[in-house]
Amino acid sequence: MKTIIEPFRIKTVEPIRMTTVAERRELLQRVGWNLFGLHSDDVMIDLLTDSGTSAMSAEQWAAVMRGDESYAGSPSFYRFESAVRELMPFRHVIPTHQGRAAEAILFSIVGGPGKIVPSNTHFDTTRGNIEATGATALDLVIAEAHDPDNLHPFKGNLDLERLEALLKERGGAVPLVMLTITNNAGGGQPVSLANVRAVAELAHRYGKPLIIDACRFAENAYFIKCREPGQGERRVVEIVRDLFAVADGMTMSAKKDAFANIGGWLALNDDALAAAARNRLILTEGFPTYGGLAGRDLDAIAIGLHEIVDEQYLRYRLRTNEYIGERLIALGVPIVRPVGGHAVFVDARRFLPHVPPRQYPGQALAVALYEQGGIRSCEIGTVMFGLRPDGTEVEAPMDLVRLAMPRRVYTQSHADYIVEVFAELRERRDALAGYRIAWQPQRLRHFTARFEPLA
């Protein structure tokens, strides 16, 4: 059949509080026009992030009840470790309370002033944890990634020529090479298996480990199955194992492709680096067999790792976002194409051409979406990536609004409503004005900055 249905039944529901445009205007003013400041009860459809917002399955909730809360050596940890190693064959698996904790531990050891950490595109917390040590987070994604209309099937690929030039010229400053799958900041775009292997070969030739930021590894693997020559007949599980077979470690937020509401891990093959990471973990997170998590969380992650590689689910997951993207394109709303795995990225700079980047068109569109329809989204542009560590501001390569779909939460009628709100905004987009920042922190300003409308 052509209709792709949700591959699950809904067993428990949660009411949505319906708000009015007038109420939402007042709420926006109260939080300084920063959508992170809203109470979630005041949001009708929450597309701020797909991180930690998944609906857990009946099997995951059953696993929660089996969780063992022993401080050290809990059976929950060993079930978690086994589930990770079934897909990612690393020697050391170190649990953390979420992905940014894994990043913080890793870069507290390998980072520092003068160091350079290349990747296809670092996302916000990765970049923040690198820069907090005094190191430089360098993006080396292929040129096609900066063209929203380019239909390259793997716009998350890392530019091999630029990486080799960096390793030749400044290899002594590079402690490791990173690769984010899928490439969130670039529109949720996948990385090909061929590119992962080529990056690994290049990194290893220069004596550098490859660390994969693997938050959406299953979505990336399904894209490989659908788009990469020679991969179409292979199982997703096999592709996942191939992705990690050439890597030396990974950071992971289990709040994405493990269906968990909390959790993550750092996995490594290097014994000395793993020992240093565990020492740091004990200082900041907890004992190495719980790492800041309850045993019940570890068990939920273990089940989620089995469920995420279900190909029927992955087909439905990617198709959900394609459906929204196709409807928006039909309306004339510019988006990043092809549609990403976890989100639709709207090109706010082109949707609001009268709002210059320094007036934050992504923020203007995100605020308008909430005001018009109660939809919370996330700016991925000059607000998020425009503030350098020295305090100067630059324009981001693109100003996007991310509509991140929580896993197993919303239905097609919610998707149709999202499209309808965009149709309303399209009719009055010329009246939407930009914003100025009234206050901002030194780093990761998008989380807590306060804004003021320019009109």
Beta strands, then each sheet from edge to edge (+ up, - down):
strand 1: 45-46
strand 2: 92-96
strand 3: 116-119
strand 4: 136-139
strand 5: 177-180
strand 6: 210-213
strand 7: 249-253
strand 8: 264-268
strand 9: 343-347
strand 10: 375-376
strand 11: 378-380
strand 12: 400-404
strand 13: 435-439
strand 14: 450-453
sheet 1: 1+ 10+
sheet 2: 2+ 8- 7+ 6+ 5+
sheet 3: 3+ 4+
sheet 4: 9+ 12- 11+
sheet 5: 13+ 14-
end
